[in-house]
């Protein structure tokens, strides 16, 4: 996971030193399993984003959750969380962000 701090007037990114959630992008796994149409892939990506946003909104609502961005690269999938209180999202010694990472990896099948 990556974490960005969301500020009201100007948005300065604050990247945590944590590794992203996975090493293999979801799309390459999906393409290797079976060839799917562009429409189905587009819908599947939208459902993934909506479910992830809903989960993070419920989990991090008290910590100033402001949104999520998903970046898919050939090497890994990066999930960037925007929040106003980044320390609370990270937790003590990064424990909370590791827990969130594990939940997302298990739920969406990331390695």
DRENTORKOL-3810 file (N, C-alpha, C; in nm, 4 decimals):
REM DRENTORKOL-3810
@n.u->0.0829; n.v->-0.1172; n.w->0.0000; ca.u->0.0000; ca.v->0.0000; ca.w->0.0000; c.u->0.0873; c.v->0.1234; c.w->0.0000
@n.u->0.0382; n.v->0.2248; n.w->-0.0622; ca.u->0.0999; ca.v->0.3565; ca.w->-0.0556; c.u->0.0001; c.v->0.4468; c.w->0.0117
@n.u->0.0475; n.v->0.5466; n.w->0.0787; ca.u->-0.0398; ca.v->0.6342; ca.w->0.1522; c.u->-0.0110; c.v->0.7769; c.w->0.1117
@n.u->-0.1140; n.v->0.8533; n.w->0.0811; ca.u->-0.0969; ca.v->0.9945; ca.w->0.0500; c.u->-0.1761; c.v->1.0753; c.w->0.1504
@n.u->-0.1175; n.v->1.1856; n.w->0.1941; ca.u->-0.1870; ca.v->1.2729; ca.w->0.2863; c.u->-0.2653; c.v->1.3738; c.w->0.2038
@n.u->-0.3917; n.v->1.3895; n.w->0.2354; ca.u->-0.4791; ca.v->1.4789; ca.w->0.1612; c.u->-0.4933; c.v->1.6084; c.w->0.2398
@n.u->-0.4489; n.v->1.7173; n.w->0.1814; ca.u->-0.4590; ca.v->1.8468; ca.w->0.2473; c.u->-0.5621; c.v->1.9312; c.w->0.1735
@n.u->-0.6284; n.v->2.0190; n.w->0.2471; ca.u->-0.7424; ca.v->2.0923; ca.w->0.1911; c.u->-0.7022; c.v->2.1848; c.w->0.0767
@n.u->-0.5983; n.v->2.2659; n.w->0.0909; ca.u->-0.5674; ca.v->2.3646; ca.w->-0.0113; c.u->-0.4765; c.v->2.3092; c.w->-0.1201
@n.u->-0.3739; n.v->2.2392; n.w->-0.0841; ca.u->-0.2849; ca.v->2.1807; ca.w->-0.1838; c.u->-0.2569; c.v->2.0367; c.w->-0.1444
@n.u->-0.2592; n.v->1.9517; n.w->-0.2412; ca.u->-0.2452; ca.v->1.8088; ca.w->-0.2133; c.u->-0.1004; c.v->1.7669; c.w->-0.2332
@n.u->-0.0321; n.v->1.7521; n.w->-0.1238; ca.u->0.1059; ca.v->1.7060; ca.w->-0.1254; c.u->0.1071; c.v->1.5564; c.w->-0.0985
@n.u->0.1659; n.v->1.4761; n.w->-0.1868; ca.u->0.1684; ca.v->1.3321; ca.w->-0.1605; c.u->0.2653; c.v->1.2980; c.w->-0.0489
@n.u->0.2252; n.v->1.2063; n.w->0.0350; ca.u->0.3097; ca.v->1.1548; ca.w->0.1413; c.u->0.3140; c.v->1.0043; c.w->0.1244
@n.u->0.4248; n.v->0.9551; n.w->0.0718; ca.u->0.4361; ca.v->0.8126; ca.w->0.0465; c.u->0.4932; c.v->0.7438; c.w->0.1690
@n.u->0.4317; n.v->0.6371; n.w->0.2080; ca.u->0.4856; ca.v->0.5594; ca.w->0.3183; c.u->0.5989; c.v->0.4721; c.w->0.2646
@n.u->0.6763; n.v->0.4179; n.w->0.3529; ca.u->0.7867; ca.v->0.3331; ca.w->0.3110; c.u->0.7459; c.v->0.1882; c.w->0.3006
@n.u->0.6161; n.v->0.1629; n.w->0.3036; ca.u->0.5671; ca.v->0.0256; ca.w->0.2973; c.u->0.5647; c.v->-0.0229; c.w->0.1532
@n.u->0.5797; n.v->-0.1518; n.w->0.1368; ca.u->0.5724; ca.v->-0.2113; ca.w->0.0037; c.u->0.4282; c.v->-0.2181; c.w->-0.0425
@n.u->0.4041; n.v->-0.2131; n.w->-0.1730; ca.u->0.2676; ca.v->-0.2269; ca.w->-0.2236; c.u->0.2080; c.v->-0.3629; c.w->-0.1912
@n.u->0.0786; n.v->-0.3748; n.w->-0.2143; ca.u->0.0028; ca.v->-0.4913; ca.w->-0.1707; c.u->0.0421; c.v->-0.6203; c.w->-0.2399
@n.u->0.0901; n.v->-0.6141; n.w->-0.3614; ca.u->0.1213; ca.v->-0.7391; ca.w->-0.4303; c.u->0.2331; c.v->-0.7179; c.w->-0.5298
@n.u->0.2833; n.v->-0.8251; n.w->-0.5841; ca.u->0.3918; ca.v->-0.8176; ca.w->-0.6792; c.u->0.3461; c.v->-0.8458; c.w->-0.8221
@n.u->0.2286; n.v->-0.9032; n.w->-0.8380; ca.u->0.1800; ca.v->-0.9388; ca.w->-0.9707; c.u->0.0479; c.v->-0.8693; c.w->-0.9962
@n.u->0.0341; n.v->-0.7984; n.w->-1.1102; ca.u->-0.0914; ca.v->-0.7290; ca.w->-1.1349; c.u->-0.2070; c.v->-0.8249; c.w->-1.1579
@n.u->-0.3253; n.v->-0.7807; n.w->-1.1177; ca.u->-0.4444; ca.v->-0.8625; ca.w->-1.1293; c.u->-0.4762; c.v->-0.8918; c.w->-1.2760
@n.u->-0.4538; n.v->-0.7940; n.w->-1.3643; ca.u->-0.4887; ca.v->-0.8117; ca.w->-1.5041; c.u->-0.4046; c.v->-0.9201; c.w->-1.5707
@n.u->-0.2772; n.v->-0.9299; n.w->-1.5378; ca.u->-0.1944; ca.v->-1.0324; ca.w->-1.6013; c.u->-0.2367; c.v->-1.1717; c.w->-1.5564
@n.u->-0.2768; n.v->-1.1852; n.w->-1.4285; ca.u->-0.3268; ca.v->-1.3138; ca.w->-1.3822; c.u->-0.4548; c.v->-1.3480; c.w->-1.4562
@n.u->-0.5417; n.v->-1.2478; n.w->-1.4711; ca.u->-0.6682; ca.v->-1.2718; ca.w->-1.5386; c.u->-0.6447; c.v->-1.3077; c.w->-1.6849
@n.u->-0.5504; n.v->-1.2398; n.w->-1.7483; ca.u->-0.5234; ca.v->-1.2681; ca.w->-1.8897; c.u->-0.4619; c.v->-1.4063; c.w->-1.9067
@n.u->-0.3830; n.v->-1.4505; n.w->-1.8092; ca.u->-0.3207; ca.v->-1.5811; ca.w->-1.8205; c.u->-0.4219; c.v->-1.6938; c.w->-1.7976
@n.u->-0.5257; n.v->-1.6674; n.w->-1.7185; ca.u->-0.6256; ca.v->-1.7698; ca.w->-1.6928; c.u->-0.7124; c.v->-1.7917; c.w->-1.8155
@n.u->-0.7646; n.v->-1.6873; n.w->-1.8707; ca.u->-0.8502; ca.v->-1.6979; ca.w->-1.9887; c.u->-0.8589; c.v->-1.5607; c.w->-2.0529
@n.u->-0.8768; n.v->-1.5582; n.w->-2.1821; ca.u->-0.8896; ca.v->-1.4321; ca.w->-2.2537; c.u->-1.0308; c.v->-1.3779; c.w->-2.2304
@n.u->-1.0411; n.v->-1.2562; n.w->-2.1749; ca.u->-1.1724; ca.v->-1.1990; ca.w->-2.1499; c.u->-1.1895; c.v->-1.0759; c.w->-2.2379
@n.u->-1.3143; n.v->-1.0424; n.w->-2.2649; ca.u->-1.3416; ca.v->-0.9285; ca.w->-2.3511; c.u->-1.3081; c.v->-0.7987; c.w->-2.2786
@n.u->-1.2903; n.v->-0.6934; n.w->-2.3548; ca.u->-1.2580; ca.v->-0.5638; ca.w->-2.2964; c.u->-1.3732; c.v->-0.5129; c.w->-2.2110
@n.u->-1.4954; n.v->-0.5403; n.w->-2.2528; ca.u->-1.6109; ca.v->-0.4972; ca.w->-2.1732; c.u->-1.6116; c.v->-0.5650; c.w->-2.0371
@n.u->-1.5900; n.v->-0.6972; n.w->-2.0359; ca.u->-1.5889; ca.v->-0.7695; ca.w->-1.9087; c.u->-1.4754; c.v->-0.7228; c.w->-1.8188
@n.u->-1.3593; n.v->-0.6979; n.w->-1.8746; ca.u->-1.2446; ca.v->-0.6499; ca.w->-1.7978; c.u->-1.2741; c.v->-0.5119; c.w->-1.7397
@n.u->-1.3327; n.v->-0.4253; n.w->-1.8197; ca.u->-1.3672; ca.v->-0.2905; ca.w->-1.7751; c.u->-1.4656; c.v->-0.2959; c.w->-1.6582
@n.u->-1.5666; n.v->-0.3800; n.w->-1.6693; ca.u->-1.6661; ca.v->-0.3961; ca.w->-1.5621; c.u->-1.6013; c.v->-0.4576; c.w->-1.4384
@n.u->-1.5171; n.v->-0.5589; n.w->-1.4573; ca.u->-1.4504; ca.v->-0.6235; ca.w->-1.3432; c.u->-1.3606; c.v->-0.5247; c.w->-1.2695
@n.u->-1.2885; n.v->-0.4408; n.w->-1.3431; ca.u->-1.2034; ca.v->-0.3400; ca.w->-1.2796; c.u->-1.2867; c.v->-0.2390; c.w->-1.2017
@n.u->-1.4018; n.v->-0.2008; n.w->-1.2587; ca.u->-1.4899; ca.v->-0.1066; ca.w->-1.1900; c.u->-1.5482; c.v->-0.1645; c.w->-1.0629
@n.u->-1.5864; n.v->-0.2907; n.w->-1.0662; ca.u->-1.6399; ca.v->-0.3574; ca.w->-0.9472; c.u->-1.5317; c.v->-0.3685; c.w->-0.8402
@n.u->-1.4093; n.v->-0.4037; n.w->-0.8818; ca.u->-1.2977; ca.v->-0.4116; ca.w->-0.7876; c.u->-1.2758; c.v->-0.2770; c.w->-0.7193
@n.u->-1.2718; n.v->-0.1696; n.w->-0.7981; ca.u->-1.2498; ca.v->-0.0363; ca.w->-0.7422; c.u->-1.3627; c.v->0.0016; c.w->-0.6464
@n.u->-1.4871; n.v->-0.0252; n.w->-0.6844; ca.u->-1.6017; ca.v->0.0104; ca.w->-0.6005; c.u->-1.6007; c.v->-0.0662; c.w->-0.4683
@n.u->-1.5723; n.v->-0.1963; n.w->-0.4742; ca.u->-1.5670; ca.v->-0.2762; ca.w->-0.3515; c.u->-1.4525; c.v->-0.2317; c.w->-0.2610
@n.u->-1.3371; n.v->-0.2037; n.w->-0.3206; ca.u->-1.2216; ca.v->-0.1587; ca.w->-0.2422; c.u->-1.2508; c.v->-0.0239; c.w->-0.1774
@n.u->-1.3094; n.v->0.0674; n.w->-0.2529; ca.u->-1.3431; ca.v->0.1995; ca.w->-0.2005; c.u->-1.4430; c.v->0.1884; c.w->-0.0863
@n.u->-1.5434; n.v->0.1042; n.w->-0.1015; ca.u->-1.6435; ca.v->0.0847; ca.w->0.0034; c.u->-1.5801; c.v->0.0267; c.w->0.1304
@n.u->-1.4949; n.v->-0.0739; n.w->0.1134; ca.u->-1.4270; ca.v->-0.1357; ca.w->0.2280; c.u->-1.3410; c.v->-0.0331; c.w->0.3022
@n.u->-1.2606; n.v->0.0430; n.w->0.2272; ca.u->-1.1727; ca.v->0.1414; ca.w->0.2908; c.u->-1.2522; c.v->0.2557; c.w->0.3523
@n.u->-1.3625; n.v->0.2936; n.w->0.2902; ca.u->-1.4460; ca.v->0.3999; ca.w->0.3449; c.u->-1.5029; c.v->0.3587; c.w->0.4809
@n.u->-1.5488; n.v->0.2356; n.w->0.4905; ca.u->-1.6038; ca.v->0.1878; ca.w->0.6184; c.u->-1.4946; c.v->0.1723; c.w->0.7238
@n.u->-1.3792; n.v->0.1220; n.w->0.6816; ca.u->-1.2709; ca.v->0.0947; ca.w->0.7753; c.u->-1.2011; c.v->0.2217; c.w->0.8236
@n.u->-1.1803; n.v->0.3175; n.w->0.7325; ca.u->-1.0983; ca.v->0.4344; ca.w->0.7641; c.u->-1.1772; c.v->0.5637; c.w->0.7741
@n.u->-1.3077; n.v->0.5556; n.w->0.7934; ca.u->-1.3908; ca.v->0.6766; ca.w->0.7949; c.u->-1.3502; c.v->0.7732; c.w->0.9065
@n.u->-1.3098; n.v->0.7212; n.w->1.0198; ca.u->-1.2715; ca.v->0.8074; ca.w->1.1319; c.u->-1.1328; c.v->0.8680; c.w->1.1150
@n.u->-1.0565; n.v->0.8190; n.w->1.0192; ca.u->-0.9190; ca.v->0.8658; ca.w->0.9998; c.u->-0.9061; c.v->0.9603; c.w->0.8812
@n.u->-1.0154; n.v->1.0176; n.w->0.8365; ca.u->-1.0105; ca.v->1.1150; ca.w->0.7294; c.u->-0.9875; c.v->1.0534; c.w->0.5927
@n.u->-1.0474; n.v->0.9395; n.w->0.5668; ca.u->-1.0343; ca.v->0.8744; ca.w->0.4362; c.u->-1.0877; c.v->0.9669; c.w->0.3279
@n.u->-1.0071; n.v->0.9880; n.w->0.2217; ca.u->-1.0452; ca.v->1.0811; ca.w->0.1156; c.u->-1.0528; c.v->1.0145; c.w->-0.0205
@n.u->-1.0134; n.v->0.8901; n.w->-0.0322; ca.u->-1.0223; ca.v->0.8223; ca.w->-0.1609; c.u->-0.9116; c.v->0.7215; c.w->-0.1796
@n.u->-0.9213; n.v->0.6490; n.w->-0.2896; ca.u->-0.8227; ca.v->0.5465; ca.w->-0.3211; c.u->-0.7916; c.v->0.5548; c.w->-0.4695
@n.u->-0.6692; n.v->0.5215; n.w->-0.5038; ca.u->-0.6257; ca.v->0.5172; ca.w->-0.6434; c.u->-0.5577; c.v->0.3827; c.w->-0.6664
@n.u->-0.5917; n.v->0.3168; n.w->-0.7742; ca.u->-0.5326; ca.v->0.1872; ca.w->-0.8069; c.u->-0.4487; c.v->0.2044; c.w->-0.9319
@n.u->-0.3205; n.v->0.1729; n.w->-0.9225; ca.u->-0.2297; ca.v->0.1796; ca.w->-1.0368; c.u->-0.1801; c.v->0.0392; c.w->-1.0677
@n.u->-0.2017; n.v->-0.0038; n.w->-1.1903; ca.u->-0.1565; ca.v->-0.1360; ca.w->-1.2320; c.u->-0.0341; c.v->-0.1176; c.w->-1.3203
@n.u->0.0771; n.v->-0.1778; n.w->-1.2784; ca.u->0.2004; ca.v->-0.1755; ca.w->-1.3565; c.u->0.2381; c.v->-0.3191; c.w->-1.3890
@n.u->0.3283; n.v->-0.3391; n.w->-1.4835; ca.u->0.3686; ca.v->-0.4770; ca.w->-1.5151; c.u->0.4325; c.v->-0.5501; c.w->-1.3970
@n.u->0.4934; n.v->-0.4758; n.w->-1.3061; ca.u->0.5630; ca.v->-0.5385; ca.w->-1.1933; c.u->0.4687; c.v->-0.5647; c.w->-1.0769
@n.u->0.3792; n.v->-0.4677; n.w->-1.0469; ca.u->0.2928; ca.v->-0.4813; ca.w->-0.9299; c.u->0.1691; c.v->-0.3935; c.w->-0.9444
@n.u->0.0749; n.v->-0.4132; n.w->-0.8539; ca.u->-0.0432; ca.v->-0.3289; ca.w->-0.8432; c.u->-0.0272; c.v->-0.2423; c.w->-0.7192
@n.u->-0.0347; n.v->-0.1118; n.w->-0.7376; ca.u->-0.0211; ca.v->-0.0193; ca.w->-0.6261; c.u->-0.1589; c.v->0.0322; c.w->-0.5873
@n.u->-0.1888; n.v->0.0277; n.w->-0.4598; ca.u->-0.3132; ca.v->0.0830; ca.w->-0.4077; c.u->-0.2742; c.v->0.2015; c.w->-0.3213
@n.u->-0.3137; n.v->0.3208; n.w->-0.3640; ca.u->-0.2754; ca.v->0.4439; ca.w->-0.2964; c.u->-0.3966; c.v->0.4957; c.w->-0.2199
@n.u->-0.3806; n.v->0.5076; n.w->-0.0902; ca.u->-0.4882; ca.v->0.5547; ca.w->-0.0028; c.u->-0.4641; c.v->0.7017; c.w->0.0276
@n.u->-0.5673; n.v->0.7823; n.w->0.0091; ca.u->-0.5596; ca.v->0.9241; ca.w->0.0439; c.u->-0.6344; c.v->0.9439; c.w->0.1756
@n.u->-0.5659; n.v->1.0077; n.w->0.2704; ca.u->-0.6268; ca.v->1.0304; ca.w->0.4017; c.u->-0.5662; c.v->1.1546; c.w->0.4642
@n.u->-0.6433; n.v->1.2178; n.w->0.5520; ca.u->-0.5932; ca.v->1.3378; ca.w->0.6185; c.u->-0.5092; c.v->1.3035; c.w->0.7410
@n.u->-0.5380; n.v->1.1922; n.w->0.8061; ca.u->-0.4617; ca.v->1.1518; ca.w->0.9243; c.u->-0.3841; c.v->1.0235; c.w->0.8932
@n.u->-0.2703; n.v->1.0409; n.w->0.8320; ca.u->-0.1939; ca.v->0.9247; ca.w->0.7854; c.u->-0.1381; c.v->0.8409; c.w->0.8997
@n.u->-0.1045; n.v->0.9029; n.w->1.0108; ca.u->-0.0482; ca.v->0.8256; ca.w->1.1230; c.u->-0.1485; c.v->0.7248; c.w->1.1769
@n.u->-0.2748; n.v->0.7646; n.w->1.1824; ca.u->-0.3771; ca.v->0.6724; ca.w->1.2306; c.u->-0.3996; c.v->0.5583; c.w->1.1318
@n.u->-0.3885; n.v->0.5886; n.w->1.0022; ca.u->-0.4048; ca.v->0.4842; ca.w->0.9003; c.u->-0.2895; c.v->0.3848; c.w->0.9088
@n.u->-0.1685; n.v->0.4356; n.w->0.9284; ca.u->-0.0519; ca.v->0.3478; ca.w->0.9397; c.u->-0.0566; c.v->0.2635; c.w->1.0661
@n.u->-0.0998; n.v->0.3239; n.w->1.1745; ca.u->-0.1044; ca.v->0.2526; ca.w->1.3013; c.u->0.0311; c.v->0.2500; c.w->1.3688
@n.u->0.0325; n.v->0.1913; n.w->1.4873; ca.u->0.1567; ca.v->0.1838; ca.w->1.5635; c.u->0.2537; c.v->0.0865; c.w->1.4964
@n.u->0.3685; n.v->0.1368; n.w->1.4585; ca.u->0.4742; ca.v->0.0606; ca.w->1.3903; c.u->0.4247; c.v->-0.0024; c.w->1.2595
@n.u->0.3272; n.v->0.0618; n.w->1.1947; ca.u->0.2771; ca.v->0.0121; ca.w->1.0669; c.u->0.1872; c.v->-0.1090; c.w->1.0761
@n.u->0.1390; n.v->-0.1373; n.w->1.1955; ca.u->0.0590; ca.v->-0.2583; ca.w->1.2161; c.u->-0.0740; c.v->-0.2531; c.w->1.1414
@n.u->-0.1419; n.v->-0.1402; n.w->1.1485; ca.u->-0.2749; ca.v->-0.1315; ca.w->1.0872; c.u->-0.2689; c.v->-0.1426; c.w->0.9349
@n.u->-0.1702; n.v->-0.0789; n.w->0.8723; ca.u->-0.1598; ca.v->-0.0865; ca.w->0.7268; c.u->-0.1234; c.v->-0.2282; c.w->0.6832
@n.u->-0.0463; n.v->-0.2993; n.w->0.7635; ca.u->-0.0152; ca.v->-0.4400; ca.w->0.7325; c.u->-0.1405; c.v->-0.5258; c.w->0.7423
@n.u->-0.2253; n.v->-0.4970; n.w->0.8416; ca.u->-0.3508; ca.v->-0.5704; ca.w->0.8543; c.u->-0.4412; c.v->-0.5439; c.w->0.7343
@n.u->-0.4510; n.v->-0.4176; n.w->0.6928; ca.u->-0.5312; ca.v->-0.3836; ca.w->0.5753; c.u->-0.4767; c.v->-0.4517; c.w->0.4500
@n.u->-0.3445; n.v->-0.4542; n.w->0.4373; ca.u->-0.2809; ca.v->-0.5195; ca.w->0.3231; c.u->-0.3169; c.v->-0.6669; c.w->0.3191
@n.u->-0.3100; n.v->-0.7327; n.w->0.4331; ca.u->-0.3412; ca.v->-0.8760; ca.w->0.4393; c.u->-0.4873; c.v->-0.9028; c.w->0.4029
@n.u->-0.5775; n.v->-0.8189; n.w->0.4515; ca.u->-0.7198; ca.v->-0.8372; ca.w->0.4210; c.u->-0.7457; c.v->-0.8217; c.w->0.2717
@n.u->-0.6878; n.v->-0.7188; n.w->0.2102; ca.u->-0.7081; ca.v->-0.6950; ca.w->0.0668; c.u->-0.6448; c.v->-0.8069; c.w->-0.0146
@n.u->-0.5268; n.v->-0.8530; n.w->0.0237; ca.u->-0.4610; ca.v->-0.9620; ca.w->-0.0481; c.u->-0.5453; c.v->-1.0887; c.w->-0.0425
@n.u->-0.6007; n.v->-1.1191; n.w->0.0734; ca.u->-0.6801; ca.v->-1.2406; ca.w->0.0884; c.u->-0.8128; c.v->-1.2289; c.w->0.0132
@n.u->-0.8790; n.v->-1.1153; n.w->0.0253; ca.u->-1.0104; ca.v->-1.0972; ca.w->-0.0358; c.u->-1.0045; c.v->-1.0985; c.w->-0.1889
@n.u->-0.9028; n.v->-1.0358; n.w->-0.2472; ca.u->-0.8963; ca.v->-1.0206; ca.w->-0.3927; c.u->-0.7954; c.v->-1.1141; c.w->-0.4593
@n.u->-0.7356; n.v->-1.2035; n.w->-0.3836; ca.u->-0.6506; ca.v->-1.3069; ca.w->-0.4417; c.u->-0.5144; c.v->-1.2598; c.w->-0.4877
@n.u->-0.4608; n.v->-1.1557; n.w->-0.4260; ca.u->-0.3251; ca.v->-1.1146; ca.w->-0.4581; c.u->-0.2286; c.v->-1.2062; c.w->-0.3850
@n.u->-0.1125; n.v->-1.2336; n.w->-0.4457; ca.u->-0.0160; ca.v->-1.3234; ca.w->-0.3793; c.u->0.0494; c.v->-1.2596; c.w->-0.2580
END
